[in-house]
């Protein structure tokens, strides 16, 4: 089915249509689930179906299933079930967390016990075994404790997204390539979407924003509704120069929670990122790749020196222009949970945003069931309540934004959350 390029191609504006804005991994998973149900008129909109302009395009892809939030653990487990069914979509390489202090080691003991209670395989392993799993990344002599999650892995976000999009198309979903630049909101309804190709009527449609880092700016035209504290933040990531692929099993994804650092084997190069810096609120342009910030050079240099055995292979730009770094913008919220579900004060609006690849398929499946009016299981209902996009009702946006920014540095650390009342 050809991609539509004009509003006229969309057809009858009076149709009971489901419109999904954003064709990253979340939007495509939503379209796939809804189209598979037999819903006849699903319209997926994105500014480009050839390029991955959002966070999907640069996500490191690690799927760590355990989280101190049981809601996120459940979403990750559901997502892995989906990814495992997609050819080339998921590779089980394991996830490894390392501690270099006594306090950090105590935290590993706790996380191991809690992961097992949540039904996620986890084991404390020796420093020697940990180093043997990723010998070029890990400094064996620094390790006080190592926690291994053998069923974790890497999702190829681009492969998964393409699979979901093509599945949706085969089941009747249509694709409109257009840049949604704003909307008309009146009397509790999203009446129109303003695009670079003209206006699309949505009075009879259910409209879902799977728009990631652009969500806050797109919803600025909606007044009198509850705050949507989805804050885009800058994040540095760096690569080594390309190299021949290592023989044998790829390295597990490695995290150093005490230093807010993580690294992975990309096959033909290694990559690493750090959250150990002042949080930077950064509004994206046409891509979720922001301008490189000079201060990030020292952030990654310190991170590699503290944690990585092959630190010298990173930041070799002067020696090898193939070693690169970039600023990958992504979204944070005040409680590190997605905003996903029906928006209370807008009759035809849904959110499915601030969702990581780790939780994308599970979140999309949950929201698609809600959109279609299907009954939720008890577990799904509990997660749905936790992700309710109206949960910040009555709160001050400025305070919410500050809370969200404060969560950035703990992305890969403890994220214990209160249960919803």
Residue pairs with C-beta under 8 A, 6 or more apart in sequence:
1 169
1 174
1 175
3 49
3 175
3 176
3 177
4 10
4 174
4 175
4 176
4 177
5 176
5 177
5 178
5 197
6 197
6 198
7 176
7 178
7 195
7 197
7 198
7 199
7 200
9 176
10 43
10 174
10 176
10 200
13 200
13 201
13 203
13 204
14 204
15 41
15 204
15 205
16 41
16 204
16 205
17 41
17 42
17 43
17 202
17 204
17 205
17 206
18 34
18 39
18 41
18 42
18 43
18 205
18 206
18 208
18 371
19 43
19 45
19 193
19 200
19 202
19 205
19 206
19 207
19 208
20 27
20 30
20 31
20 34
20 42
20 43
20 44
20 45
20 208
20 210
21 27
21 45
21 46
21 180
21 193
21 207
21 208
21 209
21 210
21 211
21 218
22 45
22 46
22 54
22 209
22 210
22 211
22 212
22 214
23 31
23 44
23 45
23 46
23 49
23 161
23 165
23 175
23 210
24 46
24 52
24 54
24 55
24 56
24 57
24 161
24 210
24 212
25 56
25 59
25 157
25 160
25 161
25 164
25 357
25 360
25 361
26 56
26 210
26 212
26 352
26 353
26 355
26 360
26 363
26 364
27 44
27 46
27 208
27 210
27 352
28 44
28 161
28 162
28 164
28 165
28 168
29 82
29 160
29 161
29 164
29 360
29 361
29 364
29 365
30 208
30 210
30 352
30 364
30 367
30 368
30 371
31 42
31 44
31 164
31 165
31 168
31 173
32 164
32 165
32 167
32 168
32 171
32 173
32 364
33 364
33 365
33 368
33 369
34 42
34 168
34 173
34 368
34 371
34 372
35 42
35 167
35 168
35 171
35 172
35 173
36 167
36 168
36 171
37 368
37 372
39 372
40 172
41 174
42 168
42 172
42 173
42 174
43 173
43 174
43 175
43 176
43 205
44 165
44 168
44 173
44 174
44 175
44 176
45 175
45 176
45 177
45 178
45 180
45 193
45 195
46 175
46 177
46 178
47 53
47 177
47 178
47 179
47 180
47 196
47 286
48 177
49 165
49 175
49 177
51 57
52 58
52 157
52 158
52 161
53 286
53 287
53 288
54 211
54 212
54 213
54 214
54 287
54 288
55 212
55 213
55 288
55 328
55 329
55 330
55 331
56 157
56 158
56 161
56 212
56 357
57 157
57 158
57 287
57 288
57 289
58 237
58 288
58 289
58 326
58 328
59 157
59 328
59 330
59 356
59 357
60 237
60 253
60 262
60 264
60 271
60 273
61 154
61 155
61 156
61 157
61 264
61 357
62 95
62 152
62 153
62 154
62 155
62 253
62 262
62 264
62 358
63 76
63 79
63 80
63 83
63 90
63 152
63 153
63 154
63 155
63 357
63 358
64 76
64 95
64 149
64 152
64 253
64 255
64 358
65 73
65 76
65 77
65 80
65 120
65 149
65 151
65 152
65 358
66 73
66 76
66 111
66 114
66 115
66 118
66 120
66 122
66 149
67 73
67 76
67 415
68 111
68 114
68 414
68 415
68 416
68 417
69 336
69 337
69 386
69 415
69 416
69 417
70 118
71 337
71 382
71 383
71 386
71 387
71 417
72 336
72 337
72 358
72 359
72 415
73 118
73 120
74 362
74 379
74 383
75 338
75 358
75 359
75 362
75 363
75 366
75 383
76 358
76 359
76 362
77 119
77 120
77 362
78 361
78 362
78 365
78 366
79 155
79 357
79 358
79 359
79 360
79 361
79 362
79 363
80 90
80 151
80 153
81 361
82 361
82 362
82 365
83 89
83 90
83 155
83 160
83 361
84 90
86 159
86 160
86 163
87 159
87 163
88 156
88 159
89 155
89 156
89 159
89 160
89 163
90 153
90 154
90 155
90 156
90 160
91 153
91 154
91 156
91 250
92 150
92 151
92 152
92 153
93 152
93 153
93 154
93 249
93 250
93 251
93 252
93 253
93 265
94 133
94 148
94 149
94 150
94 151
94 152
94 153
94 252
94 253
95 148
95 149
95 152
95 153
95 252
95 253
95 255
96 130
96 133
96 134
96 146
96 147
96 148
96 149
96 252
96 253
96 254
96 255
97 108
97 111
97 146
97 147
97 148
97 149
97 254
97 255
97 256
97 257
98 130
98 138
98 142
98 143
98 145
98 146
98 254
98 255
98 256
99 105
99 107
99 108
99 143
99 144
99 145
99 146
99 147
99 257
99 258
100 142
100 143
100 144
100 256
100 258
101 144
101 258
102 144
104 144
104 145
104 257
104 258
105 144
105 145
107 257
107 414
108 124
108 145
108 146
108 147
109 124
109 145
111 122
111 147
112 122
112 123
112 124
112 147
115 121
115 122
115 149
116 122
120 149
120 151
121 149
121 150
121 151
122 147
122 148
122 149
123 147
123 148
123 150
124 145
124 146
124 147
124 148
125 146
125 147
125 148
126 146
127 140
127 143
127 144
127 146
128 140
129 146
129 148
130 138
130 140
130 143
130 146
130 148
131 138
131 139
131 140
131 143
133 148
133 251
133 252
134 251
134 252
134 254
134 265
135 309
136 246
136 251
136 270
136 309
136 310
137 251
137 254
137 263
137 265
137 270
137 308
137 309
137 310
138 254
138 309
139 307
139 308
139 309
148 252
152 252
152 253
153 253
154 250
154 253
154 264
155 357
155 358
157 357
160 357
160 360
160 361
165 175
169 175
176 200
178 195
178 196
178 197
178 200
179 195
179 196
180 193
180 194
180 195
180 211
180 218
181 194
181 195
181 196
182 193
182 194
182 218
182 220
182 221
183 190
183 191
183 192
183 193
183 194
183 202
183 218
183 219
183 221
183 222
184 190
184 191
184 192
184 193
184 194
184 199
184 221
185 191
185 221
185 222
185 223
185 346
188 345
188 346
188 347
189 203
189 346
189 347
189 348
190 202
190 207
190 222
190 346
190 348
190 349
191 201
191 202
191 203
192 199
192 200
192 201
192 202
192 203
193 199
193 200
193 202
193 207
202 348
203 348
205 348
206 348
206 350
206 371
207 348
207 349
207 350
208 349
208 350
208 351
208 352
208 367
208 371
209 215
209 218
209 219
209 349
209 350
209 351
209 352
209 353
210 352
210 353
210 355
210 364
211 218
211 353
212 288
212 330
212 331
212 353
212 354
212 355
213 230
213 232
213 284
213 288
213 329
213 330
213 331
214 232
214 284
215 228
215 230
215 331
215 339
215 351
215 353
215 354
216 228
216 229
216 230
216 231
216 232
217 283
219 228
222 346
222 349
224 345
225 343
225 344
225 345
225 346
226 343
226 344
226 345
226 389
226 390
226 392
226 393
226 394
227 392
227 395
227 396
227 397
227 400
228 339
228 351
228 389
229 333
229 334
229 392
229 397
229 400
229 401
229 403
229 404
230 331
230 332
230 333
230 339
230 353
230 354
230 404
231 281
231 331
231 332
231 333
231 401
231 404
231 405
232 281
232 282
232 283
232 284
232 288
232 329
232 330
232 331
233 279
233 280
233 281
233 282
233 329
233 330
233 331
233 332
233 405
233 408
234 280
234 281
234 282
234 290
234 293
234 296
234 327
234 329
235 273
235 275
235 327
235 328
235 329
235 330
236 273
236 274
236 277
236 293
236 296
236 299
236 300
236 325
236 326
236 327
236 328
237 271
237 272
237 273
237 325
237 326
237 327
237 328
238 271
238 272
238 273
238 300
238 304
238 314
238 315
238 323
238 324
238 325
238 326
239 266
239 269
239 270
239 271
239 314
239 323
239 324
239 325
240 269
240 270
240 271
240 310
240 313
240 314
240 316
240 323
241 269
241 313
241 316
241 320
241 322
241 323
242 268
242 269
242 322
243 268
243 269
244 268
245 267
245 268
246 265
250 265
250 267
251 264
251 265
253 262
253 263
253 264
254 262
254 263
254 264
255 261
255 262
255 412
256 262
256 306
256 307
257 412
257 413
259 274
259 276
259 303
259 306
259 307
260 274
260 275
260 276
260 303
260 409
260 410
260 411
260 412
260 413
261 272
261 273
261 274
261 275
261 276
261 303
261 306
261 307
261 308
262 272
262 273
262 274
262 412
263 270
263 271
263 272
263 273
263 307
263 308
264 270
264 271
264 272
270 310
270 313
270 314
272 300
272 303
272 304
272 307
272 308
272 314
273 300
273 328
274 299
274 300
274 302
274 303
275 408
275 409
275 410
275 411
275 412
276 299
276 302
276 303
276 409
277 295
277 296
277 299
279 405
279 406
279 408
279 409
280 293
281 401
281 405
282 290
282 327
282 329
284 290
284 329
288 328
288 329
288 330
289 326
289 327
289 328
289 329
290 327
290 328
290 329
291 327
292 325
292 326
292 327
293 327
296 325
296 327
297 315
297 325
300 314
300 315
300 325
301 315
304 311
304 314
304 315
305 311
308 314
313 323
314 323
315 323
315 325
316 323
317 323
317 324
317 325
330 356
331 353
331 354
332 354
332 404
332 405
332 407
332 408
332 411
333 339
333 354
333 404
333 407
334 392
334 400
334 403
334 404
334 407
335 403
335 407
335 417
336 407
336 410
336 411
336 415
336 417
337 354
337 386
337 387
337 417
338 352
338 353
338 354
338 355
338 359
338 363
338 387
339 351
339 353
339 354
339 387
339 389
340 351
340 352
340 353
340 355
340 363
340 366
340 367
340 384
340 387
340 389
341 350
341 351
341 367
341 370
341 384
341 387
341 388
341 389
341 390
342 349
342 350
342 370
342 389
343 349
343 350
343 351
343 389
343 390
344 390
344 393
350 367
350 370
350 371
351 389
352 363
352 364
352 367
355 363
355 364
363 387
366 376
366 380
366 383
366 384
366 387
369 376
369 380
370 376
370 384
376 384
385 420
386 417
386 419
386 420
388 420
391 420
392 400
407 415
